[in-house]
Amino acid sequence: MHYATRLKLLVSALCLSAVTQVSAQQSPAAQAISAQAMRGHMHFLASDLLEGRDTPSRGLDLAAEYIAAQFRSVGLEPVGNEGYFQTADWNVLKKEIRRRPGAAAPASVSETAPETPVIVRNVVGLLRGSDPVLKDTYVLVTAHYDHIGMKSSGDGDRIFNGANDDASGTVSVIELAKAFAGMKERPKRSIVFMTFFGEEKGLVGSRFYGKHPLFAINKTVAGINIEQVGRTDDSEGAQVASVGVTGFDFSEVGAIIKQAGDASGIRVWKHPVNSDRYFGASDNQALADQGIPAHTISVAYGFPDYHGVGDEAHKIDYENMAKVDRAVALAIAQIANRDEAPKWDENNPKAAKYVEAWKQNKAK
């Protein structure tokens, strides 16, 4: 066997051993993830009461308050400019969207009279790390809590509940926050739990965070974004105990998630087309643009009722979602506890612009 191959296998084995050790150490956190608790959160966030959580809307505001209440209840620190909220004026953001090349203001948002502020909010909570040095570095665990609202008219169901897209990711962030906050010994690095507004309008909330970070970008070591992890009825076939990672081999984060999956009975894989295609389709993109090794995990890339009124809470596989999130918990713990921060793959041409952004931020 070639020396380089032996070395690669040895490193892989050592990494898997490390994840297995983390699995044993962090099992209380992973086991604290409850399918039943996630069902309860889902039935509120994806209820008709929230009217599809459009950006902006009353339903979105209700969701933000609910998420903040969950962060508060488990003891996360509020770190926004208004408690758990990082606020922005939607009217200002609309102008920024309109100025982008080839872009127009979101059609679903009516014009309002000028600096009448329409406030939209990212929801952010911090679990402070335990290491005297590494606590000043950060792992982001994110999802978007908005969806596409309601049909303006018509008979029958008019509400796009967005259970899988992306109440499932939001519920996962809430449950992971509870799991890590309940540990007797916290991870070495700090963990930021955050849900974004406006993903469906073009990653607006995550791009706003990228321009106005609450934590130094050069101190943010990785991001795991969670989207569409509730439905197993993928258009290419059932995905049970299985999760895909976008940009799987763009950075070391993909391998870390896979090792955590191997240790917990979850298949973590690179879809031959969608892994790369969808890297830019969710909120990880806005973070990667800043140089943060950030990826999105999904159980189903395509599923029946995608952006349809049928994406409702009763179609979620809660037991499978809990299993996936337990594997994610191990990956988060591995990143948060190891001394080395994950790196972009400098030999992968698809990661080149992220490597450059990462280098620029490290130099600051």
C-alpha positions in Angstrom: 0.0 0.0 0.0 1.3 3.4 -0.9 2.6 5.5 2.0 0.1 8.4 1.3 -2.8 6.0 1.3 -1.7 4.4 4.6 -1.3 7.9 6.1 -4.8 8.9 4.9 -6.3 5.7 6.4 -4.5 6.3 9.6 -5.7 9.9 9.9 -9.2 8.8 9.1 -9.0 6.1 11.8 -7.7 8.5 14.3 -10.5 11.0 13.5 -13.1 8.3 13.8 -11.7 7.3 17.1 -11.9 10.9 18.3 -15.5 11.1 17.2 -16.3 7.9 19.0 -14.7 9.3 22.2 -16.8 12.4 21.7 -19.8 10.2 21.2 -19.3 8.6 24.6 -18.6 11.9 26.3 -21.4 13.8 24.7 -24.1 11.1 24.7 -26.2 12.9 27.3 -26.5 15.9 24.9 -27.3 13.6 21.9 -29.8 11.5 23.9 -31.5 14.7 25.2 -32.8 15.3 21.7 -36.4 14.3 21.8 -38.6 13.4 18.8 -41.7 14.2 20.9 -40.4 17.6 21.8 -39.7 18.3 18.2 -43.2 17.3 17.3 -44.5 19.9 19.8 -42.4 22.7 18.4 -43.3 21.7 14.8 -47.0 21.8 15.4 -46.7 25.4 16.5 -44.2 26.7 13.9 -45.9 25.0 11.0 -49.4 25.8 12.2 -52.0 27.7 10.2 -51.8 30.4 12.9 -48.5 31.5 11.5 -49.9 31.8 8.0 -46.8 30.5 6.3 -44.2 32.8 8.0 -43.6 35.1 5.1 -41.0 37.8 5.3 -42.2 40.2 6.7 -45.5 39.1 8.4 -47.2 38.7 11.7 -46.6 35.0 11.5 -42.9 35.5 11.1 -42.9 37.7 14.2 -44.8 35.1 16.2 -42.3 32.5 15.1 -39.4 34.8 16.2 -40.9 35.3 19.6 -41.4 31.6 20.0 -37.8 30.7 19.1 -36.5 33.4 21.4 -38.6 32.0 24.2 -37.1 28.5 23.7 -33.6 30.0 23.7 -34.4 31.9 26.9 -35.9 28.8 28.6 -32.7 26.7 28.2 -30.4 29.6 29.3 -28.7 30.7 26.1 -27.3 34.2 26.4 -29.1 36.9 24.4 -26.6 38.5 22.0 -28.5 40.6 19.5 -29.0 44.3 19.5 -32.4 43.7 21.1 -32.2 40.8 23.4 -32.2 37.6 21.3 -33.0 39.6 18.1 -30.6 41.0 15.5 -33.0 43.5 13.9 -33.1 45.1 10.4 -35.5 47.4 8.6 -37.1 45.5 5.7 -37.6 48.7 3.7 -33.8 49.3 3.7 -33.1 45.7 2.8 -35.6 45.9 -0.1 -33.6 48.7 -1.5 -30.4 46.7 -1.2 -32.0 43.7 -3.0 -33.2 46.0 -5.8 -29.7 47.3 -6.3 -28.3 43.8 -6.9 -27.5 43.1 -10.6 -30.6 41.6 -12.2 -32.6 41.7 -9.0 -35.9 43.4 -8.1 -37.7 44.0 -4.8 -39.5 40.8 -3.7 -42.8 40.8 -5.5 -44.8 39.5 -2.5 -43.9 42.6 -0.4 -46.1 45.7 -0.8 -44.4 49.1 -0.8 -44.6 51.1 2.3 -44.3 54.8 2.9 -40.6 56.0 3.5 -38.0 55.0 7.0 -42.1 53.5 8.2 -39.8 50.8 9.6 -40.8 47.2 9.1 -38.6 45.3 11.5 -37.4 41.8 10.6 -35.3 39.7 13.0 -32.6 37.0 13.1 -33.0 35.1 16.4 -29.6 34.5 18.1 -28.6 32.8 21.3 -25.1 31.9 22.6 -23.8 29.0 24.6 -20.5 30.2 26.1 -17.6 27.7 25.8 -15.6 26.4 28.7 -12.0 26.7 27.5 -10.3 30.0 28.6 -9.0 30.5 25.1 -11.3 28.6 22.7 -14.4 30.1 24.2 -13.7 33.2 22.1 -14.1 31.1 19.0 -17.5 30.2 17.6 -19.4 27.4 15.9 -22.6 28.4 14.1 -25.7 26.2 14.1 -28.3 27.7 11.9 -31.6 27.4 10.0 -34.1 29.7 8.4 -37.4 30.1 10.1 -39.3 31.9 7.3 -41.4 30.4 4.5 -43.5 31.8 1.6 -46.7 32.8 3.3 -50.2 32.4 1.8 -52.0 32.3 -1.5 -53.7 35.7 -2.0 -57.0 34.1 -3.0 -58.7 30.8 -4.0 -60.7 28.0 -2.5 -59.4 25.4 0.0 -56.1 25.4 1.8 -54.2 28.7 1.0 -51.4 28.4 3.6 -47.9 27.3 2.8 -47.0 25.9 6.2 -43.4 25.0 5.4 -43.1 22.2 7.9 -40.1 20.5 6.2 -38.9 23.8 4.6 -37.7 24.9 7.0 -39.5 24.5 10.3 -37.7 21.2 10.5 -34.3 23.0 10.6 -35.6 25.6 13.1 -37.0 22.9 15.4 -33.6 21.1 15.1 -31.7 24.2 16.1 -34.1 24.6 19.1 -33.6 21.0 20.2 -29.8 21.1 19.7 -29.6 24.3 21.8 -31.5 22.5 24.6 -29.3 19.5 24.4 -26.0 21.4 24.6 -27.3 23.8 27.2 -28.2 20.9 29.4 -24.7 19.4 29.5 -22.8 19.5 32.8 -19.5 20.2 31.0 -19.8 22.6 28.1 -17.8 22.3 24.9 -14.5 24.2 24.7 -15.7 26.6 21.9 -18.8 28.7 22.1 -21.8 27.7 20.0 -24.1 30.2 18.4 -27.6 29.0 17.7 -29.3 31.2 15.1 -32.4 31.2 12.9 -32.6 33.5 9.9 -35.4 35.5 8.3 -35.8 35.9 4.6 -34.0 32.9 3.2 -36.9 32.5 0.7 -36.4 36.0 -0.5 -32.7 35.4 -1.4 -30.8 34.5 1.8 -31.5 38.0 3.0 -31.2 37.3 6.8 -28.0 35.4 6.5 -26.5 37.9 4.1 -27.5 40.6 6.6 -25.6 38.7 9.3 -22.6 38.3 7.0 -22.4 42.1 6.6 -23.2 42.7 10.3 -21.7 39.8 12.2 -22.4 39.6 16.0 -19.2 37.6 16.4 -15.9 38.2 14.6 -15.8 36.3 11.3 -12.1 35.4 11.8 -13.1 33.8 15.1 -15.9 31.8 13.6 -14.6 28.4 12.8 -17.5 26.6 11.1 -21.2 26.6 10.4 -23.7 23.8 10.1 -26.9 24.9 8.5 -30.0 22.6 8.8 -32.6 22.5 6.1 -35.3 20.0 5.1 -34.4 17.2 7.6 -38.0 16.2 8.5 -39.3 14.4 5.3 -37.8 11.1 4.2 -39.9 10.8 1.0 -37.2 12.1 -1.3 -38.1 12.3 -5.0 -35.2 9.9 -5.7 -36.3 7.4 -3.1 -36.8 7.1 0.6 -33.9 8.6 2.7 -34.1 6.9 6.1 -31.1 7.3 8.5 -29.4 9.2 5.8 -28.4 12.8 5.3 -26.7 14.7 2.5 -24.2 17.6 2.9 -23.9 20.4 0.4 -20.3 21.1 -0.8 -19.4 17.8 0.9 -15.7 18.0 0.0 -15.2 21.7 -0.1 -14.0 21.7 3.5 -13.2 19.3 6.4 -16.7 19.9 7.8 -18.2 17.3 5.5 -15.8 14.6 6.7 -16.5 15.5 10.3 -20.2 15.2 9.8 -19.7 11.8 8.0 -17.5 10.6 10.9 -20.2 11.6 13.4 -22.8 9.7 11.2 -20.6 6.6 11.1 -20.4 6.7 14.9 -24.2 7.0 15.3 -25.6 4.8 12.5 -26.5 7.6 10.0 -25.4 7.5 6.4 -23.8 10.8 5.5 -23.2 11.1 1.8 -22.3 13.3 -1.2 -25.1 13.5 -3.7 -23.4 13.3 -7.2 -25.3 16.4 -8.4 -27.1 18.1 -5.6 -24.3 18.3 -3.2 -22.5 20.9 -5.3 -25.5 22.4 -7.0 -27.3 23.3 -3.8 -24.3 24.7 -1.9 -25.4 28.1 -2.9 -29.1 27.6 -2.4 -29.3 28.0 1.4 -28.0 30.2 4.2 -24.6 28.5 4.4 -23.7 30.3 1.2 -23.8 33.8 2.9 -21.5 32.5 5.6 -19.1 30.7 3.2 -18.8 34.0 1.2 -17.3 35.4 4.4 -14.7 32.6 4.5 -16.5 30.5 7.1 -16.4 26.7 6.3 -20.2 26.4 6.3 -22.4 23.7 4.8 -26.1 22.7 4.7 -27.4 19.2 5.7 -30.6 17.9 4.2 -32.4 14.5 4.3 -34.5 15.2 1.2 -33.3 17.6 -1.5 -36.6 17.3 -3.4 -39.9 16.0 -1.9 -43.6 16.1 -2.7 -45.2 19.4 -1.7 -42.0 21.3 -1.9 -43.2 25.0 -1.7 -46.7 23.6 -1.7 -49.6 23.8 0.7 -49.2 20.2 1.6 -45.9 20.5 3.4 -47.5 20.1 6.9 -46.5 18.8 10.3 -48.1 15.4 10.1 -45.9 14.4 7.2 -42.7 14.8 9.2 -40.8 11.6 10.4 -39.9 12.8 13.9 -38.0 9.7 14.9 -35.7 9.9 11.9 -35.2 13.6 12.4 -34.2 13.0 16.0 -31.6 10.4 14.8 -30.2 12.8 12.3 -29.9 15.5 14.8 -28.1 13.3 17.3 -25.5 12.7 14.6 -25.3 16.5 14.0 -24.9 17.0 17.8 -21.8 14.7 17.6 -20.4 16.7 14.7 -20.9 20.0 16.5 -19.3 18.6 19.6 -16.3 17.4 17.6 -15.8 20.8 16.0 -16.4 22.6 19.3 -13.9 20.5 21.3 -11.0 20.0 19.0 -8.1 22.4 19.0 -7.8 22.6 15.2 -10.5 24.6 13.3 -11.9 23.0 10.1 -10.2 24.1 6.9 -11.3 24.6 3.4 -9.8 22.2 0.8 -7.3 24.4 -1.0 -6.9 21.7 -3.7 -10.6 21.8 -4.7 -11.1 24.5 -7.3 -14.8 24.8 -6.4 -13.7 26.0 -3.0 -11.2 28.6 -4.3 -13.2 31.8 -3.6 -14.0 30.6 -0.1 -10.4 29.8 0.6 -9.5 33.3 -0.5 -12.1 34.9 1.7 -11.0 32.7 4.6 -7.4 33.8 4.1 -8.4 37.4 4.0 -10.3 37.2 7.2 -7.6 35.2 9.0 -5.2 38.1 8.1 -7.3 40.6 9.9 
